[in-house]
Amino acid sequence: MVFHSYSFILLFLPLVILGFFLSGKIGGRKAKEFFLLAATVIFYGHGGQKLDLFLLFASLILNFGLIRFFQFLPKNRLIFGISARTALLFTGIAGNLSVLLFFKYFNFFLWNINSILGTDFTARNIPLPAGISFITFCQIAFLVDAYREETPSCGMLDYFSYASFFPHLLSGPIITGKQAGVFLNEIRKKEIDWNRFAEGMFLFGIGIGKKVLLADTLGKSVDWGYANIDGLTTLGAWVVCLCYSLQIYFDFSGYSDMAIGVSRLLGLDLPVNFDSPYRAKTLPEFWRRWHITLTQFFTKYVYIPLGGNRKGKLKTWINIMIVFLCSGLWHGANWTYVLWGGLHGLFMILSRECAGVIQKIPEKINWMMTFLFVNLAWVFFRADSFGTAARMLHKMFSVTPGFLSSTLIERLQLSCLHGIYSRFIPDEISAVILLAGILIVALWNKNSMSIVKNRKWGIGKTLVFLAAVFLSMLSLTGETTFLYFHY
């Protein structure tokens, strides 16, 4: 089930909100947790995905068992000369990663073995469970936090309801065991927090507008552009590149806004995942603003355990590259993702070593350089092969005269309003206005959480909310998936 569907908005979400608070009135915290677990089963298992549900609960059971062992194993207990708790931790991490590696990377490894060794192993038709990358990282984070004794004492129902909380399950934000205490305290509250409820409505409305009105409109242009690279002009290639940068931002931040909004409707909190990343003036700042919970995960559970910046310059560079190569591979089973991660790692190192020089450059130039690099790197992220990426970059940096093709212009239209404004505004002008407006929203508008923190609701916020929801509902002619469902 997806957030931007009639079944979720008109049926599932109202019933979940009503059932959640009624169960709290009748049976208290345990009843609310059980209800959330039931909601997760319906949400995640929608469409008969039995394998996905089996893997989810098998993972929850096994990881909870390991967490329980941490609570009972003495710290001085040794197995083959090493701490039993440490051995258990690495066993748990390896187990979680092995599931991810099998379902997401088995064929990737097989293709590479065939390519290197000249073998002809046949690829398997292995279905990719929805959200497996996010689920795996959340389980590992909880496991490590439990090992470090940073998690609250919780029973199986507490752990299941928190670790499988349906709003974040498919595409984050990534939650950790350390945050469980706040979640469990909030779930004990019996009264509705109407301020938080209003914030949740606004966030959900903005999120669905980002996804349905902006990301999906941009996506039509991107899909056509990458399928017809040879027919693009140089200007068209740059427009397609920019459209994808905006699409992936509004698609993923839209999901995060909706996930946080749904949780706030229930009186619960999820961590912020985006903070206007395209306003960043340096690449390190970009990664403090983009996919914040993933950056925090890699920093806490990979970069720091590797030694961080504590073991000299060369080791710091290696650690940074490891983190970004892992981040690239985590996003998808293709070498294009690895290259994307490697490029970010390389420029992170350069940004770190040239920090003194960068500080002397005017902020606007720093912003332009950062924005340009991020846009160009997205080409490798979007392309299905190095050849496709090379063709797109060649088109962008060669001189193919002309404006935008009529097909590209046709796709850069808001379908829900096109029949109205097309009578007064030519499609060419409306496409430019739409793209410029979306770019302005991404660059200059405050992020959704900053707007929410302003307690004054006001007529402006009300109109934005109503317009986003109304137009999005008009545009729900079909269910499109979120980009990060594939990563």
Salt bridges, closest charged atoms under 4 A:
GLU33 OE2 - ARG29 NH1 3.09
ASP145 OD1 - LYS300 NZ 3.18
GLU149 OE2 - LYS75 NZ 3.35
GLU150 OE1 - LYS300 NZ 3.20
ASP158 OD1 - ARG29 NH1 2.62
ASP158 OD1 - LYS30 NZ 3.48
GLU186 OE2 - ARG196 NH1 3.35
GLU191 OE2 - LYS25 NZ 3.16
GLU199 OE1 - ARG264 NH1 2.24
GLU199 OE2 - ARG455 NH1 2.56
ASP216 OD1 - LYS211 NZ 2.91
ASP223 OD1 - ARG382 NH2 3.07
ASP230 OD2 - ARG391 NH2 3.52
ASP251 OD2 - LYS211 NZ 2.71
ASP257 OD2 - LYS210 NZ 2.79
ASP269 OD2 - ARG196 NH2 3.61
ASP269 OD1 - ARG264 NE 3.69
GLU285 OE2 - ARG289 NE 2.98
GLU353 OE1 - LYS313 NZ 3.41
ASP427 OD1 - HIS418 NE2 2.96
